[in-house]
C-alpha cells in the first residue's frame, strides 16, 4: 500500500510551504522557539525606536540575557558554552535577524568571531580566563580585522605587533568593529615578523580606545566602532599560540559567514510575512491587493527564494555538523542568501507602497540593514571570485 493511501496528506502550511520543519527534531524546534520568544519579548517591542534613535540601549543587559538562553558561543563545546549543533545555531541566527540584523551581529561577533578565535586558537589559560564570562554575556568581545584602508585585502593590514623583550607592542587601527565600544576583550589581528597573528587584548589596556562610529544609515541598532591601538603593551601570553597566518582570521570569518547564511533569511522572512499580511488587508479598487495577479506573483517569487534559501542554510548546517562543510560552500550560501534576502525586502516594500518606508513596518529597516550584511564578512564580489576560482581552478585575486 502506498504512503498516500495509508495516511492523508498534511495540510498546506503557508508559513512552511515545503515542510522544512519535518527536517528538525524536537530539540531543534525548542531552541528555535526559545530564541524566537526572547526576540519577541525583548527586541520587537523596542527595535523601531532603537533604530530611529541609532542606539542599542543596555547592550550589556541584552548580552547577559542572550548568555542566559545559551545563545553566545552556542556551537562551541565546554567553558560554559551550550555545545549546540550547527543547525541549532543557524536557527538561532535566523530568529535573531528576523528581529534585527544588529542583534544577530552582536551574537555572531561574540560567538563566531571573538569566542571562536579563542576557543580554536587560544591557550588553555586564555580559554579559562575569557570564555566562561563571554558565554554568560558578562564579558562582551569584538574582533579586529578590517582596517580603514584594507577591507577585502586583509593581507595588506598595517596594524603591527613588535617584540619588546618578552612583551608585544601593538599599534594600528581597525574599522567597522561591532561591539567595539562595549567590549571587555578584543581579538586583534596584526602583522608580526612571523606573519599575521592574533592577540587577545583587554580593552582596559593603556593605549587602547574604541570611539563609536555614528551617522550610520544601516545597522543603526548596533554598536559599531573604530579600534585605536596606540603602542598597546601586551604580555607574551596575549598572542594566540595555535595559529600564524591569515588562515586564522579567515577560518573565524567562515564560521561567522555560516551564521549569516541563516540570518539573512530571518530578515527576509520578516519582510515577507509583513508583505503577506499587508496584501490580505490593504484594499484598492474595492478588494484586497493580495487578490491581484501581480501581487500574488510577487509573493510566490518571494516565497520561492525565501524557502530555497532556508533549505540551502539547512543543507550547509548538516554538512558542518558532519565535518564536511568547505569554505567555498559557505561562500555559496552567503552570496545567494544575502542577495536574495535584500531582493525579497525590496519586493516587499513595493507591496506595502508608501507604508513600506515607515518604521511601523520592518521592511525598510531590514532592507537597509541587509545593505551592510551584503558587504561584511566578504562582499558579493569576493564570494563570486571564491566560487570562480573553485569552479575553474584559476585565481582571479592576483
N, C-alpha and C positions, 0 to 999 in steps of 0.2 A: 504494500500500500504506500502511495506517495505521501510525502510530508504534508502536502497541501490537503490531502484527503483526511489525514489524521487530525489536523487542527486548523481552525480558521486563521486567515492572515491577520496580523495585528493591524489596528487602525493606523492610518497615516498621521504622523505627528509633525505638524508644521515647524516645531522647534527643533526636531531631529529627523529630518526627512529621509536620511539614509540609514537610520537606526544605528548610528555610531556608538550610542550608549551601550549597545549589546556587546561591544568590544571591551567594556570596562567592568572590573569586578567590584564587589561591594566596598572594598577599602578605597578604590579609586574614587567612587562616587561620594563616599563620606568625606574624603579630603576636599574634593571639589565643592561640596555643599558647605563645608566649614569655611572655606575661603570666600565663597560667594556670599554667605551670610554676614561674615565680618565686613566685607566691602559694602554691602547694602546698608549695614548699620553705621559704619564709621566713616565712609567716604562719600557715598552717593548723596546724602542729605546736604553736604557742605561743598562738594567739589566745584560747582559753578561759581560760588563765591570765592573760593580759594584761587581758582583760575583767573577770575576777573581782577582780583587784587594782586595776582602774581606772587603768591606766597603759599607755603605749606606749613601752617602753624603746628607747633608741638611735634616736630619731626621725631624727637626722641621718645615721646609718648607713643606715637604710632609704631615706632620701631620695637618698643617693648611689647606692644600688643601683637605685632607680627611674630616676634620671637615666641610669645606665649602660645600661638597656634601652630608653631613649628615651621613657619614659612621662610626662615632665614637659614641659608645653607642647607636646605631641606633634603637635598640629594646626597649630602656628604655623610660619611659614617663616623661615629664617635664624637667626643668632645662636646656633647650636648646637642649634636645635630640629629635630625629626625631619621636620616637614613632612608628616605623615601625613594621610590623608583623615579626614573627619568620621566615616565608618562605622568606620574603624580605631580612632579614638579612642573611639568608643562601645563597640566590642568590648572594649577595654582596661578601660573603666569597668565593664562587666558582669562581667568576670573578677575585678577587684579587689573589687567589692562582694559577689561570691559568697564571697570570703574574709571581708570585714568592711566595713561601711559606713564605719568610721573610716579605713581605708586608702584607700578611694576618695575620701573627703573630703580627706585630705591631698593627693592628686594633683589633685583638682578645684580646690581653693583655690589651690594653687600655679600650675597651668597656666591654668585657665579664668577665674580672677579676677585674681590678682596679676600674673602674666605677661601675660595677655591685655590688661589695662588699660595696662601699659607698652608693649606691642607695638603696640596700636592708637592710643593717645593720647599716647604719650611722645615726647620729642625723640630725635634720633639719639644724643645724648650719654647720655641715660637708658637707652636700649636697649643701647648698648655697655657701659655700666657694670654693669647688673644682669642682663640676660637670659642671657648665656652661663653665668654662675655658677649661675643658677636652673635652667637646662636641665640642667646637670650634677648638680644636687642639692647643690652646695656652699653655696648660699645658699637658705634657706627663706623664703618670702614669706607674708604674710597680707593680708587685705582688710577694712578697717574701714568698714562702712556702718551696720549695725544699732546702735541705741543702747538704753540701759536702758528708756527710755520711748517709743521710736519704732522699731518693727519694720516693720510693714506700711506705715507712713506716713513714708518717708524724707524727704519734702519738709519735714517738721517737725523735722528734726535740729537739735540745739542746738550741736553741735561747730562752731566757727567759726575762721576764719583772718583775721587783720587785718594790713595792711601796716604795717611799721615801717621807714621808709626804703625800701631795696630788699628787705629781708627780709620773711618772713612769720612771724607768731606764731600758733601753732596750739594751741587749747585745747578740751578736751572729753573725752568718754568714749564708748567703743564696747563692745558687749557680745556675748557668744557668738561669739567670734572664733577659728575653727580656726587652729591653728599659731601663735597669738599669742605664747606664751611661748618658743617656739624659733625665731622668725623673726629674720632679719637685716635684713629690709626690710618695711615696711608701706605698702600703698596705702590712704590715709585720705581719706575724702570729707568736706568741710566747707563750711559756708556762708561766702560772701565777699560783698563789696559788688557783685561782678559776677554772683553766682549760685553754685550749687554747683560746687565744683572739687575735683579730685583732687590729692593730694600724695604724692610718693614720700619716705617717712620712714625713714632709717636708724634701727634700733631702739636704737643706742647713743647717740642724740642726747640731751643733757641734758633732763630733764623728761618723757621717755618711759618708761613702765613697763607691764608686761603680767602682772599677777597671774593665776595659773591658777585656773580655776573647778573646784571639787571637788564631791563629793557628787552626781554625776550618775548616773542610772539608765538612760541611753541614751548611745550613742557613748562608752562608757567607755574603749575603746582608741583614744582620740583626744585630742590636746591642745586644750583649749578655754579661752579666756582672756578677760579684760577688757583693753581698752587704755585707759590713762590718759595724757592729753596735757596736761601742766601747763606752759603757756606754752613750748612747744617752738619754738625759733627755727630757721627753715629759710631757706636762701638762695633768691633769686628763682627759680633754675632747678630748685627742687624741685617746682614746680607742673607738672602735666601740661598741655602747651601746646595740645593739639589738641581740647579739648572743654570746654564750660561748660554746666552744667545737668544735670538728672537723667538725660538720655539717656546720659551717660557710664556711671554705675554700672549703670543698667538694662540696657544692652547687654552689660555683663560678666555680669550675672545671667542673661541669656538664654543665654549660652554655657555657663554652669555648669548651668543647668536642663536643657539638652540632654544633658549627661553623666548627670544624674540619671535621665532617661528610660530610658537603658540600664542604669545602675547598679542601680536598684530591681529590675529583672528578674534581676539576678545574685543578690540576696538571696532573691528568690522561687524561683529555680531551685535554690539550695542547700537551701532548706526542702522544696521539692517532692521533690527526689531523696532526702532523708533520709526523707520520709514513704513513698515507694515502697519503698525498701529495708526499712524497718521493717515495712511491711504484708506483705512477702513472707516475713518470718521470724518475726514475732510470732504465736504461736498462742493462740487462745481457742476453747473448745468443740471442741477436737480438730483444728483446722485453721488455716492462716494467715489472719489477718484480711483480707488482700488478696483472699481468695476470697469475701468477703461483699459483697452487692449495695450496701449503703450505703457501704462503704469505697470500692468501685470508682466509685460515683457521685461521691464527693468527689474522688478522683484525676482522674477525667475532667474535672470542672469546673475543677480547679486547672490541668490541662494546657491547657485551652482558653484561660484567661485569661493564663497564662504565655506561650504561644506567640503569641497575638494581640498581647500587649504587645511581644514581641521584633520581630514584623513591623511594628508601629507605629514602634518605635525605628528599624528599618532604613529604613523609608519616609522618616522625618524626616531621617535621615542622608543619604540620597541627595538629598533636596531641599536640605540645607545644602551638600553638595558642588557642587550645581548653582547655588548662589547664589539659591535660590528659597524658602528657609525663613523664614516670618514668625514674629514673637514669639507671635502668637495660636496658631499651630500647636505651638509649644513648650509653651505652657500646656496645650493639648490633651493632649500626651504626658505632661507632668509630673503633671497631675491624674489621668489614667487610670492610669498605671503605678504611681505610689506608692500609690494607693488599692487597686488590685488586688493589688499585692505584699504589702501588710500583711494583706489578707484571705487570701491564699494561706498566709502564715505562720501565721495563726490557725487555719486549717483543718488545716494540717499538725500543729499542736500537738494537735488533737483526735484525730488518728490515732495519735500517739505516746502519748496518755494522760498519765499522770503523768511518764513519761520526757521528755515534751515540755518540761518546765520545767528539765530538767537541762542543765548546760553540757557534758555528754558528747555532746550533740547540738547542732546550730547553730540550731535553730528559734527558741527564745525569745530568744536573742541577736539574731538578725536582726529579730524582731518588735519588740523594744524599740528597736533602732537605727532602724527604719523609723518609729517614732513621731516621731523628730526629722526624718528625711528628709521625712516628710509635711508638716512645718511649714516647714522652712527653704527658702530660695530661693523664697518665696511660699507662703502657706498654701493649703489647699483652697479656702477662701472667696475669696481673691484671684484664683485662677485661674478659679473659677466666674464671677466678675464680669468678668474679662478676656474670657472667652468670651461671657458675656451681652451685653456691650457690642458685641462683634464681630457677634453674631447679630441684635441688634435696632437697633443704631445709637444706643442710649440709654445714657448714662453713669450708672451706679448708684453710682459712687465719691463723688459730690458730694451 
